[in-house]
């Protein structure tokens, strides 16, 4: 199955595993990647050296693309961002903030960047900043109807705004946590 996202990420199926904190470790990421999706190591609030060990362990289990999910509120986010480059990780997904200050470093290293966003404004900002795609933090049926986004990124994306994200996001498209992908 070929889609924009499979071509962008070099995967067989348009399936991106969630970067679930303390669950998405190297075994799961490698298994998902081996099965044709994109496995993710969830960095959560782990120190950079733990993430480095997870990346190296995943590489022993798969030669397929996999990525790392960085929770930008982590006190280790800056160090993990550097480990992504040092270890040659191909894809990074981000949540809980704006990855703007890391974008140049990642893009120069050839990393595909997929921020998970909670607002149209942040989606547009990420597009201007070079994001390859954006993930929808609040797909239909996932709640988050309050104007106070849990991610501190402004008003959550409403269903009526999702087509706008889709239009503004040129190269990679929009992804949804529940498995939908455009």
C-alpha positions, -999 to +999 in steps of 0.1 A: +000+000+000+016+033-011+005+066+003+023+099+008+032+089+043+046+055+034+067+071+007+079+098+031+089+074+058+100+044+038+074+021+054+051-005+039+019+004+056+005+038+068+007+028+104+026+048+130+028+033+164+021+057+193+050+069+214+035+056+246+056+066+276+072+036+293+054+011+269+069+020+236+104+007+241+128-009+216+111-043+214+078-028+204+093-003+181+114-029+163+084-053+160+061-026+145+088-016+120+095-052+111+058-056+104+058-027+079+047+002+101+068+029+118+078+018+153+085+045+178+105+045+210+087+067+236+114+089+253+088+102+278+109+118+306+138+094+303+174+106+303+191+108+269+214+078+276+184+055+282+170+067+248+204+061+232+204+025+246+169+020+233+179+032+198+209+009+197+189-021+209+162-015+183+188-014+156+199-049+166+163-061+160+155-043+128+170-026+098+137-010+090+129+027+097+119+035+132+117+067+152+116+084+186+088+103+202+100+132+224+078+147+251+090+183+249+081+190+285+107+165+296+137+180+315+158+158+291+142+170+259+172+190+246+196+161+253+173+136+236+169+159+206+207+158+202+208+120+206+183+117+177+209+134+155+239+116+170+224+082+165+210+089+130+174+083+139+153+088+107+120+100+122+110+120+153+075+127+165+070+153+192+043+162+217+036+184+247+051+216+231+066+231+200+098+215+186+107+248+168+141+252+185+152+217+174+138+218+138+169+233+121+192+207+138+169+178+128+163+190+093+200+195+087+205+159+098+178+146+074+154+137+102+117+135+092+098+156+118+062+149+127+050+171+155+017+161+172-003+194+174-034+204+192-043+236+173-045+249+137-021+277+147+006+252+157+000+231+126+007+262+105+037+272+125+051+237+121+046+237+084+065+270+081+092+256+103+097+226+080+077+198+095+073+168+072+038+161+085+017+168+116-002+145+139-036+155+151-035+154+189-073+153+191-089+132+163-126+128+162-140+109+192-109+117+213-125+145+234-105+176+241-134+200+234-124+226+260-106+257+249-078+249+274-056+225+255-038+200+278-007+206+257-005+243+263-007+249+225-038+270+223-073+260+214-077+223+203-083+214+167-120+212+160-134+187+135-143+215+111-107+227+112-091+194+103-095+199+065-076+232+069-047+214+085-049+189+056-047+217+031-019+236+048+003+206+052+018+201+018+044+174+016+035+149+043-001+154+051-020+150+084-020+120+106-045+110+133-037+091+165-066+067+158-049+054+127-063+077+101-039+092+076-043+115+047 
